[in-house]
Amino acid sequence: MSWTLTTSGAAIFKAGADANTEATISGSMAIWSDAAEGRIVSETGVDWVGSYTNVNSEVKKLLSDVASSLIAKNIIAYDISGYSRVAEAQTMISMQDDIARDGIRILKELKNNELESI
C-alpha cells in the first residue's frame, strides 16, 4: 500500500528545509504513508488505493496533496528542533492539517460516478 497516493519527495518538500533528515530516511516514512492512505480511505469511504488506476488525474493530484500533507505533519512532529522556533513548526503543522482536512472534505463529496468527469 505504501506510496500509492503520493511520493516521499512531496511529503519531504512540504515538511520544509528544516525537517529532520533522520525522519525523512527512516522506515517511519513507509509507516506514515500507509497510515495516511488508510486514513483517506477510511474517512472518505472510497478505496482510492485499490482503484487508483481508474482515478481521474485531477483527483490523483488532490489525493497526493492530502496524503503528502498528512505525512509531512509526522515528519515535522518527529523532531521540531531543526525549525527556527517552535511556533514555526506548529504553523507548518497547522497549514498541512488545513490542507489535509479540506482535501478530505472534497474527496468525501465526490461520488464514484463523478470521478470520470472531474
C-alpha positions as a Python dict, from the first residue, in 0.01 Angstrom:
ca = {
    (1, 'M'): (0, 0, 0),
    (2, 'S'): (289, 240, 67),
    (3, 'W'): (332, 531, -172),
    (4, 'T'): (31, 472, -395),
    (5, 'L'): (-125, 815, -345),
    (6, 'T'): (186, 1033, -316),
    (7, 'T'): (564, 1032, -319),
    (8, 'S'): (811, 1063, -35),
    (9, 'G'): (956, 1365, -212),
    (10, 'A'): (625, 1551, -197),
    (11, 'A'): (594, 1486, 176),
    (12, 'I'): (955, 1587, 247),
    (13, 'F'): (912, 1906, 43),
    (14, 'K'): (606, 2002, 247),
    (15, 'A'): (793, 1938, 573),
    (16, 'G'): (1037, 2209, 474),
    (17, 'A'): (1412, 2256, 461),
    (18, 'D'): (1448, 2227, 838),
    (19, 'A'): (1294, 1881, 864),
    (20, 'N'): (1498, 1623, 1050),
    (21, 'T'): (1682, 1415, 790),
    (22, 'E'): (1667, 1107, 1010),
    (23, 'A'): (1288, 1121, 987),
    (24, 'T'): (1300, 1153, 610),
    (25, 'I'): (1521, 847, 556),
    (26, 'S'): (1382, 620, 824),
    (27, 'G'): (1142, 332, 786),
    (28, 'S'): (887, 557, 951),
    (29, 'M'): (812, 717, 616),
    (30, 'A'): (651, 397, 481),
    (31, 'I'): (452, 358, 803),
    (32, 'W'): (332, 718, 777),
    (33, 'S'): (243, 665, 411),
    (34, 'D'): (36, 357, 495),
    (35, 'A'): (-135, 546, 777),
    (36, 'A'): (-216, 842, 552),
    (37, 'E'): (-358, 617, 281),
    (38, 'G'): (-560, 422, 537),
    (39, 'R'): (-697, 742, 688),
    (40, 'I'): (-800, 881, 348),
    (41, 'V'): (-975, 555, 252),
    (42, 'S'): (-1143, 525, 592),
    (43, 'E'): (-1261, 885, 615),
    (44, 'T'): (-1391, 909, 259),
    (45, 'G'): (-1537, 559, 234),
    (46, 'V'): (-1371, 510, -108),
    (47, 'D'): (-1088, 266, -175),
    (48, 'W'): (-870, 516, -360),
    (49, 'V'): (-566, 292, -325),
    (50, 'G'): (-733, -15, -475),
    (51, 'S'): (-893, 180, -757),
    (52, 'Y'): (-605, 422, -816),
    (53, 'T'): (-550, 328, -1182),
    (54, 'N'): (-910, 428, -1258),
    (55, 'V'): (-898, 762, -1075),
    (56, 'N'): (-906, 1082, -1279),
    (57, 'S'): (-568, 1259, -1299),
    (58, 'E'): (-701, 1573, -1129),
    (59, 'V'): (-835, 1371, -837),
    (60, 'K'): (-497, 1197, -815),
    (61, 'K'): (-340, 1540, -759),
    (62, 'L'): (-581, 1605, -473),
    (63, 'L'): (-510, 1262, -323),
    (64, 'S'): (-137, 1333, -340),
    (65, 'D'): (-186, 1673, -179),
    (66, 'V'): (-382, 1523, 111),
    (67, 'A'): (-153, 1224, 164),
    (68, 'S'): (168, 1427, 146),
    (69, 'S'): (27, 1678, 397),
    (70, 'L'): (-62, 1401, 641),
    (71, 'I'): (288, 1255, 610),
    (72, 'A'): (455, 1597, 634),
    (73, 'K'): (284, 1656, 968),
    (74, 'N'): (454, 1343, 1102),
    (75, 'I'): (792, 1444, 962),
    (76, 'I'): (768, 1787, 1124),
    (77, 'A'): (646, 1650, 1458),
    (78, 'Y'): (919, 1383, 1463),
    (79, 'D'): (1172, 1645, 1574),
    (80, 'I'): (1089, 2015, 1576),
    (81, 'S'): (1433, 2122, 1699),
    (82, 'G'): (1554, 2193, 1345),
    (83, 'Y'): (1298, 2468, 1297),
    (84, 'S'): (1393, 2820, 1400),
    (85, 'R'): (1112, 2839, 1656),
    (86, 'V'): (851, 2603, 1794),
    (87, 'A'): (590, 2839, 1652),
    (88, 'E'): (733, 2783, 1302),
    (89, 'A'): (687, 2407, 1331),
    (90, 'Q'): (340, 2450, 1479),
    (91, 'T'): (240, 2683, 1195),
    (92, 'M'): (366, 2435, 937),
    (93, 'I'): (174, 2151, 1103),
    (94, 'S'): (-141, 2365, 1115),
    (95, 'M'): (-106, 2454, 747),
    (96, 'Q'): (-66, 2088, 647),
    (97, 'D'): (-360, 1997, 870),
    (98, 'D'): (-578, 2254, 692),
    (99, 'I'): (-476, 2118, 350),
    (100, 'A'): (-549, 1760, 456),
    (101, 'R'): (-882, 1845, 621),
    (102, 'D'): (-1005, 2047, 321),
    (103, 'G'): (-892, 1779, 77),
    (104, 'I'): (-1065, 1501, 269),
    (105, 'R'): (-1384, 1710, 279),
    (106, 'I'): (-1370, 1748, -101),
    (107, 'L'): (-1298, 1377, -151),
    (108, 'K'): (-1596, 1285, 68),
    (109, 'E'): (-1820, 1492, -157),
    (110, 'L'): (-1710, 1311, -469),
    (111, 'K'): (-1920, 1022, -585),
    (112, 'N'): (-1765, 729, -769),
    (113, 'N'): (-1960, 804, -1085),
    (114, 'E'): (-1830, 1163, -1090),
    (115, 'L'): (-1464, 1064, -1094),
    (116, 'E'): (-1453, 1028, -1469),
    (117, 'S'): (-1579, 1380, -1532),
    (118, 'I'): (-1386, 1577, -1275),
}
